[in-house]
Amino acid sequence: MIYKKPLSLLLKESKAEGENSLKRNLNAFNLVTLGIGAIIGAGLFVRTALAAGGNAGPAVTISFILAALGCALAGLCYAEFSSMIPIAGSAYTYSYATMGEMVAWIIGWDLVLEYALGAATVSIAWSEYLNNLLTYIKIGDLQLHIPYALSHSPFSVDAITHEHGIINLPALFIIGLLSIVLIRGTKESALINNIIVVTKVSIVIIFIILGWAYMKAANHIPYIPANTGKFGEFGWSGILRGAGIVFFAFIGFDAVSTTAQEAKNPKRDLPIGILGSLAICTILYILFGHVLTGVANYTEFTGAGKEASVSYAIRHYMTAYAWLDPLVTVAILFGFTSVILVMLYGQTRVFYSMSCDGLVPKIFSDLHTKFKTPFKSNILFFFFVGIFSAFIPGDVVGDMTSIGTLFAFALVSVGVLIMRKTDPDTPRPFRTPWVPFIPIMAVLVCLSMIFSLGPANWIRLGVWMIIGFIIYFTYSIKHSKIRKGEGIESI
């Protein structure tokens, strides 16, 4: 038997107000900036160099186009669902209404990889750029510096000194600080995010404009380096692997859909927030990747330019604008901060919905009496995310985030096809065009990027899902409200 959450019940919940309801504070502008705030961050400033150096070379721009294509296709599916089912929970909620409770659980559990581990990935990048900024700060003769051992995971080793990391304290610090901000409330969080978004978008545009004059044609030759004989190392397979890596750069636009219960006019504003933020960021990404690989040779991003790659390019090649480096670094830190903010925000909202459905404990839906935020959930996820931030390398956490998100996107796209068959007459303020072509293409593109990420990441995803199934069969089934007959629809 498949247990589904009736659409009528979802719509009733989306209109509910009361003591345990989230406040509707956010308009279309807030949602677009929220999406941009989530999208522009570690993917642009860290994963670009990672994909260029080891996989795609200068053709990382093509990787961005492929990743953007997958996001655009899935984004159209998300837009239909979010306008049709304006309730917190993102892909989890959509799958509950279309494919049933078990698939909903898989999606909800999978989204932990996107939001929680996404926040951990960005916090690690935040730590790298903080160390770069500290090189400009002196107190007397004392140069401020965070020792390698205290700013890297135990699995990281300095390429020059061979020193091992112990714990990434700066990453842990920023996760804790932003958890406190989120406990204070979404309205305050959105205001902070709006200021940060303007700052970091401006600095990205400045880098593109100024860096354009410092590009060397030789750095783009060959534009697609020859494959080394191994899948994913340059050539077209490298471009595909690069797309899977830089896909992380687009994670965030779907976080807009988790705000459905806090949007003033979700049916109109959610599609604007999702597609608008995605379009703006795609243009910036392609230009940024082209300039970065034109200023510095892609081979340098596997060595000295691996960490804080943007600062590296400015310091070594844009010497006339050396003064720009600390400003860019500050802007990047602001950008990372807003991404972490949105990722933590999205994670707690997904578990808020799952808790309301009885699939995870009630503690995840307990709201603060004054701030009306799931403060206990924020505290619990601080500890969970903090473990990954402090003790796991950024590339490992980042790939786990990408593969988990791609899997979620594929299932949401399938959900659109199912919903068109099972509920064809339900009002859809935004309709995905060219169905079934768009959803099918979304699934195929997402699966191709999952394939490109390699066996190690497939195994990690499999282990994570096994853990999720253990929790589902030992706890969730017993506490599911749908299974207890509250709004039941079974087939």
C-alpha positions as CSV (number, residue, x, y, z in Angstrom):
1,M,0.0,0.0,0.0
2,I,1.3,3.5,-0.9
3,Y,0.4,6.2,1.5
4,K,0.0,9.7,0.0
5,K,-0.7,13.0,1.5
6,P,-3.8,14.4,-0.2
7,L,-3.3,17.7,-2.1
8,S,-6.4,19.1,-0.4
9,L,-4.8,18.6,3.0
10,L,-1.6,20.2,1.9
11,L,-3.4,23.2,0.6
12,K,-5.4,23.4,3.9
13,E,-2.1,23.4,5.8
14,S,-0.6,26.1,3.6
15,K,-3.5,28.4,4.6
16,A,-3.4,27.6,8.3
17,E,-2.6,30.3,10.8
18,G,-2.1,30.0,14.5
19,E,0.2,29.4,17.4
20,N,2.3,26.8,15.6
21,S,2.3,28.5,12.2
22,L,5.3,30.2,10.5
23,K,5.0,33.9,9.8
24,R,4.4,35.2,6.2
25,N,7.1,37.9,5.9
26,L,8.7,37.3,2.5
27,N,7.8,39.0,-0.9
28,A,9.1,38.2,-4.5
29,F,12.1,40.5,-4.1
30,N,13.1,38.7,-0.8
31,L,12.8,35.3,-2.6
32,V,14.9,36.3,-5.6
33,T,17.6,37.7,-3.3
34,L,17.3,34.6,-1.1
35,G,17.9,32.4,-4.1
36,I,20.9,34.5,-5.3
37,G,22.2,34.5,-1.8
38,A,22.1,30.7,-1.8
39,I,23.4,30.2,-5.3
40,I,26.4,32.5,-5.5
41,G,29.0,31.3,-3.0
42,A,31.4,28.3,-2.7
43,G,30.3,26.9,-6.0
44,L,31.6,30.0,-7.8
45,F,34.6,30.9,-5.7
46,V,35.9,27.4,-4.9
47,R,34.3,24.7,-7.1
48,T,35.1,26.6,-10.3
49,A,38.8,26.2,-9.8
50,L,38.4,22.7,-8.5
51,A,36.6,21.6,-11.7
52,A,38.9,23.5,-14.0
53,G,42.1,22.3,-12.4
54,G,41.4,18.6,-12.3
55,N,38.6,17.9,-14.8
56,A,37.5,20.4,-17.5
57,G,40.3,23.0,-17.9
58,P,39.1,26.3,-19.5
59,A,36.0,24.4,-20.7
60,V,34.7,24.6,-17.2
61,T,32.4,27.3,-18.8
62,I,30.8,24.4,-20.8
63,S,30.5,22.5,-17.5
64,F,28.6,25.5,-16.1
65,I,26.3,25.4,-19.1
66,L,25.5,21.7,-18.7
67,A,24.9,22.1,-15.0
68,A,22.7,25.2,-15.6
69,L,20.7,23.2,-18.2
70,G,19.9,20.5,-15.6
71,C,19.0,23.1,-13.0
72,A,16.8,25.0,-15.5
73,L,14.9,21.9,-16.5
74,A,14.4,20.9,-12.8
75,G,13.7,24.5,-11.9
76,L,10.7,24.5,-14.2
77,C,9.4,21.4,-12.4
78,Y,10.1,23.0,-9.0
79,A,8.2,26.1,-10.1
80,E,5.1,24.2,-11.0
81,F,5.1,22.3,-7.7
82,S,5.9,25.3,-5.5
83,S,3.1,27.4,-7.0
84,M,0.7,24.4,-6.9
85,I,1.6,23.3,-3.4
86,P,2.6,26.4,-1.4
87,I,3.8,24.8,1.8
88,A,7.2,24.4,3.5
89,G,9.2,21.3,2.7
90,S,10.5,21.7,-0.8
91,A,10.8,18.4,-2.8
92,Y,9.8,16.4,0.3
93,T,6.4,17.9,0.3
94,Y,5.9,17.5,-3.4
95,S,6.9,13.9,-3.4
96,Y,4.5,13.1,-0.5
97,A,1.6,14.3,-2.6
98,T,2.7,12.5,-5.8
99,M,4.7,9.4,-5.0
100,G,3.8,8.5,-1.5
101,E,5.4,8.5,2.0
102,M,8.3,6.2,1.3
103,V,9.6,8.3,-1.6
104,A,8.9,11.4,0.4
105,W,11.1,10.1,3.2
106,I,13.8,9.2,0.7
107,I,13.7,12.8,-0.6
108,G,13.6,14.4,2.8
109,W,16.5,12.3,4.0
110,D,18.3,13.0,0.8
111,L,17.8,16.8,1.2
112,V,20.0,16.6,4.3
113,L,22.9,16.1,1.9
114,E,21.9,19.2,0.0
115,Y,21.2,21.6,2.8
116,A,23.1,20.5,5.9
117,L,26.2,19.2,4.1
118,G,25.9,22.1,1.7
119,A,26.2,24.4,4.6
120,A,29.2,22.4,5.9
121,T,30.9,22.7,2.5
122,V,30.6,26.4,2.3
123,S,31.7,26.9,5.9
124,I,35.0,25.1,5.0
125,A,35.4,27.5,2.1
126,W,34.7,30.4,4.4
127,S,37.6,29.2,6.6
128,E,40.0,29.2,3.6
129,Y,39.1,32.8,2.6
130,L,39.2,34.0,6.2
131,N,42.8,32.8,6.4
132,N,43.6,34.6,3.2
133,L,42.1,37.8,4.7
134,L,44.2,37.5,7.8
135,T,47.4,37.8,5.8
136,Y,46.5,41.5,5.4
137,I,46.1,42.1,9.1
138,K,49.0,42.9,11.5
139,I,49.0,44.0,15.1
140,G,52.4,45.6,15.6
141,D,54.8,43.0,14.4
142,L,52.4,40.2,14.9
143,Q,50.9,38.7,11.7
144,L,47.5,37.3,12.4
145,H,47.2,33.7,11.3
146,I,45.1,30.6,12.1
147,P,47.4,27.6,12.3
148,Y,46.8,24.9,9.6
149,A,46.0,22.3,12.3
150,L,43.2,24.5,13.6
151,S,41.7,25.5,10.3
152,H,41.6,22.1,8.4
153,S,40.1,18.6,8.9
154,P,42.2,15.7,10.2
155,F,42.2,14.3,6.6
156,S,43.8,17.4,5.1
157,V,47.6,17.8,4.7
158,D,49.5,20.9,3.7
159,A,51.1,20.4,0.3
160,I,54.3,22.3,1.4
161,T,54.8,21.8,5.1
162,H,53.1,18.3,5.2
163,E,51.3,19.4,8.4
164,H,48.1,17.6,9.2
165,G,44.9,19.3,10.2
166,I,43.1,18.6,13.5
167,I,39.9,20.6,13.5
168,N,38.4,23.4,11.4
169,L,37.5,26.0,14.1
170,P,36.6,28.9,11.8
171,A,34.1,26.7,9.9
172,L,32.6,25.6,13.2
173,F,32.4,29.2,14.4
174,I,30.4,30.5,11.4
175,I,27.9,27.6,11.6
176,G,27.3,28.5,15.2
177,L,26.9,32.2,14.6
178,L,24.4,31.8,11.8
179,S,22.4,29.3,13.8
180,I,21.9,32.0,16.4
181,V,20.8,34.5,13.6
182,L,18.2,32.0,12.3
183,I,16.8,31.4,15.8
184,R,16.1,35.2,15.9
185,G,13.7,34.9,12.9
186,T,13.4,34.8,9.1
187,K,12.5,38.5,8.7
188,E,15.8,39.5,10.2
189,S,17.6,36.8,8.3
190,A,16.2,38.1,5.0
191,L,17.2,41.6,5.7
192,I,20.8,40.6,6.4
193,N,20.8,38.4,3.2
194,N,19.6,41.3,1.0
195,I,22.5,43.5,2.1
196,I,25.0,40.7,1.5
197,V,23.6,39.8,-1.9
198,V,24.1,43.3,-3.2
199,T,27.7,43.3,-1.9
200,K,28.8,40.0,-3.4
201,V,27.1,40.4,-6.8
202,S,28.8,43.8,-7.1
203,I,32.2,42.3,-6.4
204,V,31.7,39.5,-8.9
205,I,30.8,41.9,-11.6
206,I,33.9,44.1,-10.7
207,F,36.1,41.0,-11.0
208,I,34.7,40.1,-14.4
209,I,35.1,43.6,-15.8
210,L,38.6,44.2,-14.4
211,G,39.9,40.7,-15.0
212,W,38.8,40.7,-18.6
213,A,41.8,42.9,-19.5
214,Y,44.2,40.5,-17.8
215,M,43.1,37.3,-19.7
216,K,45.8,35.6,-21.8
217,A,44.7,33.8,-24.9
218,A,47.3,31.1,-24.2
219,N,45.5,30.1,-21.0
220,H,42.5,29.1,-23.1
221,I,44.5,26.9,-25.5
222,P,43.5,24.2,-25.8
223,Y,40.1,25.1,-24.6
224,I,39.2,21.4,-24.1
225,P,42.4,19.7,-22.9
226,A,43.0,16.2,-24.2
227,N,41.7,13.4,-22.0
228,T,44.4,11.6,-19.9
229,G,43.0,8.2,-20.7
230,K,40.9,8.2,-17.5
231,F,37.2,9.1,-17.4
232,G,36.6,12.5,-16.0
233,E,40.2,13.8,-16.5
234,F,39.7,16.4,-19.2
235,G,38.2,15.9,-22.7
236,W,34.4,15.7,-22.9
237,S,34.2,13.2,-20.0
238,G,36.1,15.8,-17.9
239,I,33.5,18.5,-18.9
240,L,30.8,16.1,-17.8
241,R,32.6,15.4,-14.5
242,G,33.2,19.2,-14.2
243,A,29.4,19.7,-14.6
244,G,28.8,17.4,-11.7
245,I,31.3,19.3,-9.5
246,V,30.2,22.8,-10.4
247,F,26.6,21.7,-10.1
248,F,27.2,22.6,-6.4
249,A,27.4,26.2,-7.7
250,F,23.7,26.1,-8.6
251,I,22.4,24.6,-5.4
252,G,20.2,27.1,-3.7
253,F,17.5,28.1,-6.2
254,D,15.3,25.3,-4.9
255,A,15.8,26.6,-1.3
256,V,13.4,29.3,-2.3
257,S,10.6,26.6,-2.4
258,T,11.2,25.8,1.3
259,T,9.8,29.3,2.1
260,A,6.3,28.6,0.8
261,Q,4.7,29.0,4.2
262,E,6.5,32.3,4.8
263,A,5.9,33.9,1.5
264,K,3.2,36.6,1.3
265,N,1.9,35.4,-2.1
266,P,3.5,32.0,-2.8
267,K,1.6,31.2,-6.0
268,R,3.0,34.3,-7.7
269,D,6.3,34.9,-5.9
270,L,7.8,31.4,-5.8
271,P,8.2,30.9,-9.5
272,I,9.7,34.4,-9.8
273,G,12.1,33.6,-7.0
274,I,13.2,30.2,-8.4
275,L,13.6,31.0,-12.1
276,G,14.7,34.6,-11.6
277,S,17.6,33.8,-9.3
278,L,18.7,30.9,-11.5
279,A,18.8,33.0,-14.6
280,I,20.8,35.9,-13.1
281,C,23.4,33.5,-11.6
282,T,23.9,31.4,-14.7
283,I,25.0,34.5,-16.7
284,L,27.4,35.5,-14.0
285,Y,28.9,32.0,-13.6
286,I,29.7,31.6,-17.3
287,L,31.5,35.0,-17.4
288,F,33.3,34.4,-14.1
289,G,34.6,31.0,-15.2
290,H,35.8,32.3,-18.5
291,V,37.7,35.2,-16.8
292,L,39.2,33.1,-14.0
293,T,40.7,30.5,-16.3
294,G,41.9,33.3,-18.7
295,V,43.7,35.2,-15.9
296,A,45.4,32.1,-14.4
297,N,46.2,28.9,-16.1
298,Y,43.9,26.0,-15.1
299,T,46.9,23.8,-14.1
300,E,47.7,26.2,-11.2
301,F,44.4,25.4,-9.5
302,T,45.7,22.0,-8.5
303,G,48.6,23.5,-6.6
304,A,49.3,27.0,-5.2
305,G,45.9,28.3,-6.5
306,K,43.8,25.5,-5.0
307,E,42.7,27.5,-1.9
308,A,41.2,30.9,-2.2
309,S,41.6,30.7,-6.0
310,V,40.1,34.2,-6.8
311,S,42.5,35.9,-4.4
312,Y,45.4,33.9,-5.9
313,A,44.5,35.1,-9.4
314,I,44.3,38.8,-8.3
315,R,47.6,38.6,-6.3
316,H,49.7,37.0,-9.0
317,Y,48.3,38.3,-12.2
318,M,46.2,41.4,-11.6
319,T,48.9,43.2,-9.7
320,A,47.7,46.7,-10.6
321,Y,44.6,45.8,-8.6
322,A,46.3,44.2,-5.7
323,W,44.3,46.5,-3.4
324,L,41.2,44.7,-4.7
325,D,42.2,41.3,-3.1
326,P,41.2,42.1,0.5
327,L,38.0,43.7,-0.7
328,V,37.1,40.7,-2.8
329,T,37.9,38.4,0.0
330,V,35.6,40.3,2.4
331,A,32.8,40.2,-0.2
332,I,33.4,36.5,-0.7
333,L,33.2,35.9,3.0
334,F,29.9,37.8,3.1
335,G,28.7,35.7,0.1
336,F,29.6,32.5,1.8
337,T,27.8,33.7,5.0
338,S,24.6,34.2,3.1
339,V,24.8,30.8,1.5
340,I,25.3,29.1,4.8
341,L,22.4,31.1,6.2
342,V,20.0,29.9,3.4
343,M,21.2,26.3,3.6
344,L,20.6,26.1,7.3
345,Y,17.3,27.8,6.9
346,G,16.2,25.4,4.2
347,Q,17.3,22.3,6.2
348,T,15.3,23.3,9.3
349,R,12.2,24.0,7.2
350,V,12.3,20.5,5.5
351,F,12.5,18.8,8.9
352,Y,9.8,21.1,10.2
353,S,7.5,19.6,7.6
354,M,8.7,16.1,8.2
355,S,8.1,16.5,11.9
356,C,4.6,17.9,11.4
357,D,3.9,14.6,9.5
358,G,5.3,12.5,12.3
359,L,8.3,11.1,10.3
360,V,10.9,12.7,12.6
361,P,10.5,13.6,16.3
362,K,8.3,16.6,17.4
363,I,11.4,18.5,18.5
364,F,12.1,19.5,14.9
365,S,8.7,21.4,14.7
366,D,8.7,23.0,18.1
367,L,8.6,26.8,17.6
368,H,10.1,29.5,19.8
369,T,7.3,31.3,21.7
370,K,8.6,34.7,20.7
371,F,10.4,34.3,17.4
372,K,8.2,31.6,15.9
373,T,11.2,29.7,14.5
374,P,12.1,26.0,14.9
375,F,14.9,26.9,17.4
376,K,15.5,23.4,18.7
377,S,16.0,22.2,15.2
378,N,18.5,24.9,14.6
379,I,20.4,23.9,17.7
380,L,20.4,20.2,16.7
381,F,21.6,20.9,13.1
382,F,24.3,23.1,14.5
383,F,25.9,20.1,16.1
384,F,25.3,17.8,13.1
385,V,26.6,20.3,10.5
386,G,29.4,21.3,12.8
387,I,30.8,17.7,12.8
388,F,31.2,17.8,9.0
389,S,32.5,21.4,9.0
390,A,35.2,20.7,11.6
391,F,36.4,17.2,10.6
392,I,35.7,16.4,6.9
393,P,37.5,17.9,3.8
394,G,35.5,20.3,1.7
395,D,35.8,18.3,-1.6
396,V,34.3,15.2,0.0
397,V,31.4,17.0,1.6
398,G,30.8,19.0,-1.6
399,D,30.5,16.0,-3.8
400,M,28.1,14.4,-1.4
401,T,26.0,17.5,-1.5
402,S,26.0,17.5,-5.3
403,I,25.0,13.9,-5.7
404,G,22.3,14.1,-3.1
405,T,20.8,17.2,-4.7
406,L,20.9,15.7,-8.2
407,F,19.0,12.7,-7.0
408,A,16.3,14.9,-5.4
409,F,16.0,17.0,-8.6
410,A,15.4,13.8,-10.6
411,L,12.6,12.6,-8.4
412,V,10.9,16.0,-8.4
413,S,10.9,15.9,-12.2
414,V,9.3,12.5,-12.2
415,G,6.7,13.9,-9.7
416,V,5.5,16.4,-12.3
417,L,4.7,13.6,-14.7
418,I,2.9,11.7,-12.1
419,M,0.9,14.7,-10.9
420,R,-0.2,15.6,-14.4
421,K,-1.8,12.1,-14.6
422,T,-3.2,11.7,-11.1
423,D,-4.4,15.3,-10.6
424,P,-4.8,16.9,-14.0
425,D,-7.5,19.4,-12.9
426,T,-5.7,20.9,-10.0
427,P,-5.0,24.7,-10.5
428,R,-1.4,25.3,-11.6
429,P,-0.6,29.1,-11.5
430,F,2.7,28.1,-13.1
431,R,2.8,25.2,-15.6
432,T,6.0,23.4,-16.6
433,P,6.1,23.8,-20.5
434,W,6.5,21.0,-23.0
435,V,5.5,18.1,-20.7
436,P,6.6,15.3,-20.8
437,F,9.8,16.5,-22.7
438,I,11.0,18.9,-20.0
439,P,10.7,16.5,-17.0
440,I,12.2,13.6,-18.9
441,M,15.2,15.7,-20.0
442,A,15.6,17.0,-16.5
443,V,15.9,13.4,-15.2
444,L,18.3,12.4,-17.9
445,V,20.6,15.4,-17.4
446,C,20.6,14.9,-13.6
447,L,21.3,11.2,-13.9
448,S,24.2,11.8,-16.3
449,M,25.8,14.2,-13.8
450,I,25.3,11.6,-11.0
451,F,27.1,9.0,-13.2
452,S,30.0,11.5,-13.7
453,L,30.7,11.8,-10.0
454,G,32.1,8.3,-9.8
455,P,31.7,5.1,-7.7
456,A,33.0,6.6,-4.4
457,N,30.1,9.1,-4.3
458,W,27.6,6.4,-5.4
459,I,28.7,4.4,-2.4
460,R,28.5,7.3,0.0
461,L,24.9,8.0,-1.3
462,G,24.0,4.4,-0.8
463,V,25.3,4.2,2.7
464,W,23.5,7.4,3.6
465,M,20.2,6.1,2.2
466,I,20.6,2.8,4.1
467,I,20.9,4.8,7.3
468,G,17.8,6.7,6.3
469,F,15.8,3.5,5.7
470,I,16.8,2.1,9.1
471,I,15.3,5.3,10.7
472,Y,12.2,5.1,8.5
473,F,11.3,1.5,9.3
474,T,12.1,1.7,13.0
475,Y,10.6,5.1,13.8
476,S,8.8,6.9,11.0
477,I,6.3,4.2,10.1
478,K,5.2,3.9,13.7
479,H,4.7,7.7,14.1
480,S,3.4,8.7,10.7
481,K,0.2,10.7,10.9
482,I,-1.0,9.6,7.5
483,R,-0.7,6.0,8.6
484,K,-2.7,6.8,11.7
485,G,-5.6,8.0,9.5
486,E,-5.0,11.7,9.7
487,G,-5.8,12.9,6.2
488,I,-5.2,9.4,4.8
489,E,-5.2,8.6,1.1
490,S,-3.9,5.2,0.2
491,I,-3.8,3.2,-3.0
